[in-house]
């Protein structure tokens, strides 16, 4: 299990995967908007998306889990 | 042949020193994935260039006036060459007393630093000592305790930071003064898996805090090259660490009195890469790859990145331009929106001080949205770290050039050039330039609140004002007022900077160089 966390605060601009999706390392998982910049959050590993504890438009703190991967 | 017996004894004593801590300990050391200190030095420096100093130092036992046993000092050091340039190199021998200070004889470490300072050549420390400073065993040996500090390392370490390049590698578990010897450097690298750095190791942590933590979790590469910034870079292997040390030193002069060494240029100074015209997206919120951007400007394959995984919103690259070493600063829009946060500020400060100390001209590729905002950034003291970085900019006096590739906002944006004493910096912008005290989107409500709230349709009114202001946003209007020297075609960046760097090195060549009054803090 790998938790993909927000390394800095921001707003979830776009969620690019769904629960159950297979992803490869460096695939874009989420677009986080911080400081007026749309930053792609990349998958740190290959695996399956097991949980998405976020919603589009939601503010997330630094350290918040964005995506949970079974890897 | 008058002195042949003594020469025989000399050779015999040398061979005893070469045995290090003995076969068994050496074997165990190698099994742990580490090279011996002597193999490390040989692997790092030019072949046959190492001339050791102090090989005879050690703890001897005599029987009937004859040498019966010999334990060499656990610090091996001497003078050598790297790519034909002189360096002082030394390393702890972990196989003798775990590299701890009680296995040192005399003070070879300080001797090494004094020698480097006198000869004005770089210092390389290959650190591999548990409790590099003192061991409680010393108390038993000398029959008393002692006050920490005193003559030795600190005076020379501080002086060295201002005068000669200091490079350190963490190649084992290093604690106490060993950790300090890594941290007080211009460039440090930690070997993944076998290198750990901490003020005190797991047993001391357990005794003092009542918690057990594994050494890798306490001070491994993940902690110090990616979290704390105590180490600038991480290395996959010991050989990788040596390669990085060699690369780092290749951009630096031997000391702060000299100019950085020019390499034979390998690239056309007039090269105009088409990619630069499209590298910045038109949509302001879209990021891009700043490392790629830099690579299109500097000489082909000339980049060495320092501190890639720490303070990631700031990118610090050593590179060459028309063969001349340059220090390239950039903002990475892919990390923290490119904003200046506390780690980024710390990284920027150290890099500018490094460049200033060793006379390396600075190129700043600016895309600065401002200081990081929010609760966490405030808790981390962003404004204090930020102003310290800005002070570093204003205190440095190496030639400085600024290319505003996109944003320059706020107080952090103001730190894009060294404008002290109204000095001239080469400063131009790309057509994507976008700047101000604060961004229009955020500033409209604050500045026009009354106007907007009095309107029948506040949202429409806000949009009207924003649109009107956005029309004024073109960087050409700034250039009309000569608030910037020029707006340039991005493809012209390399030819223009190549011209500038040639001029900059001429200025440096006719300047009085030497250590800066401010010294240099690690």
Interface residues (C-beta under 8 A of the other chain):
Chain A: X7 X8 X9 X10 X33 X34 X35 X36 X37 X38 X39 X40 X61 X62
Chain B: X284 X285 X286 X287 X333 X334 X335 X336 X337 X338 X339 X341 X369 X370 X372 X373 X374 X376 X439 X441
